[in-house]
């Protein structure tokens, strides 16, 4: 799992000004069953709760990708397969949606830093 240090951060540009970066999770494919749609929605909701932005295009600071069963199996549209190739070329993980427990998020929890109590 790729870890880049937190949910969001600041980058200092050449002039010394900071700007916020929203970290995102790329969702690839279109869920095809009621169960997959429900699970997909729960995982998307979880990402938002973690302060991450669910996106459908590979741009910006993507931490990892969540893929449908068809994408994971390689039976997806060629456009989705091309996105997977670009994600992997960046060294990012493509995690099948059914490998994620949005209620426990065991596989994704390593992508985020531990939260500290105030």
N, C-alpha and C positions, 0 to 999 in steps of 0.2 A: 504494500500500500504506500502510495506516495504521500508524504507529509510535508507541508510547507510552513508549519509553525503557527497556525491559528485560523480562526474563522475569518478574520479580516485584519488588515494591517495598513500601514501607511508607507508610502514610497516617497522618497525625497527626490524631486527633479533637480536638474542642473542649477537652477536658480535658488535651491534651498527650500522651496515650498513643498509642503506635504500634500498628498492627495490620498483619499481612501480608495482601497481596492476591495471589491466585493469578490469573494471566492465563490466559485460555482461548481455545480455538479451537472455534467452533461447527460441528458437522457436520450438514448438512441433507439429508434424503432417505434412501432405502434402496437400496443397491447391488443391481443386478438380474442381473448376469452374474458368472460365476466370476472373470473378469479384473478386473471392477470391484470385487468383494468383496476380492480379493487386494490390489489397489492401495489401496483404502480402508483396509484394515487396516495396510498399510505406512505410510501417511500418518499415521494415528492413532498408531502406534508412534513415528514420528519426532517428533510433537508432544510426547509424553511425554518422550522423550529430551532435548528442548529445555527441559524444565522447565515446559511448558505443560499445561493440563488440557483434554482433549477433552470437550466437552459437547454435549448434544442440545437444550438449551433456551437461549433468548436471555435471559441474565441475568448480572449481574456485569460484569467487565472482559473483554469479548470483543474480541480483536484483529482477527479476520477470520473468514469462514465458508468452509468447504469444502463443495461441493455435488456431488451425483451428476449423471450425464449427463442424466437425466430432468429434474432441477431446472434445470440449465443450459439445456436445450432448451425449458423451459416446459411439458413434458408430465407434470408431477408432480401429486400430490394438492393440492387447494386449501389444505389446512393448511400444506403445505410452501411453497407460493407466498406465503401470508400471512406466513410467517416471513421469507422473502427480502425482502418489502416492508419489514418492520420493520428488518431488517439494513441495507438500503440507506438507510432513513430516518435511521439513525444515522451514515451516511457511511462504512460499512465495506464492504470488498470481499467479493464472493462469487466464489470461485475454483473452477472445475470440477476435480474430482479428477484428471482426466487431464492437466491443466495443471501438475500437481505431480510432480516427480521426487523421491520420498522418499529416493533414494540420493544425490541431489545438491542437491535442494530449491532450485533456482535461483530460482523465483518467490517462494518464501516467505522466502528468506534476507534480503530487504530489510525484513522485518517485525521482525527481531530485531537487537539491537545486536551489533557485532562483539565476539567474546570476546578478552580480553587475556591474554597469557601471564603467569604469576606472576613 
